[in-house]
Each structure stands twice: as C-alpha cells, then as structure tokens.
Amino acid sequence: ATANAEIDALTSNLETLENTMSTDYVKEQELTEVRTTLESSITQNAVWIASVVSRVDRVDIDVSAAQSAADAAQAAADAAESKAKDAQEKYTALKSQTD
C-alpha cells in the first residue's frame, strides 16, 4: 500500500512536471515568435529611418544649392542695376552736353 501511494505520488509529480514543461515550452515558443516579430519590426524601422535621413540630407543639399544660386542671381542683379544706373548717368550727362 505504501509503495502504491509512493508510485501514485511520483506519477502525480511527473504529470505536474510534464504539464509545467509543456506550458514553459509553449511560452518559450511564443516569446521566440514575439522576439522574431520585434526584430523584424526594428529592422524595418531602421531601414525607414535611414531612408528619411537620406532624404533630409538631400533636401539640405538642395536648399544649400538653391541658396547659393539665389545669392549669385542677386549679385548679378545688383551688378546689372549698378551698370544700368551708370549708363543712365552717362546718358544724362551726354544729353545735357548736347542740349
């Protein structure tokens, strides 16, 4: 009777251990799936962030180039205005001499 009780207790303990191990295995599988999903999401986000940074860098370069072109155009416009004023002054001076 004592041996049977010990066998029953041992069987019960083994069943409990088996159930615990099965539950732990399922949890581990779920965690592995979650980890894989997170790693994939992190990788996708990193690629997206790198793409955004690249586009921002290009925009900065484009803005810088546009600013340089605008500055050059303004300098050319200023020089043209100055030459036009000089020409007008010379014209006015020559015209007054001929009048």
Stockholm file with secondary structure:
# STOCKHOLM 1.0

chainA/1-99         ATANAEIDALTSNLETLENTMSTDYVKEQELTEVRTTLESSITQNAVWIASVVSRVDRVDIDVSAAQSAADAAQAAADAAESKAKDAQEKYTALKSQTD
#=GR chainA/1-99 SS CHHHHHHHHHHHHHHHHHHHHHHHHHHHHHHHHHHHHHHHHHHHHHHHHHHHHHHHHHHHHHHHHHHHHHHHHHHHHHHHHHHHHHHHHHHHHHHHHHC
#=GC SS_cons        CHHHHHHHHHHHHHHHHHHHHHHHHHHHHHHHHHHHHHHHHHHHHHHHHHHHHHHHHHHHHHHHHHHHHHHHHHHHHHHHHHHHHHHHHHHHHHHHHHC
//
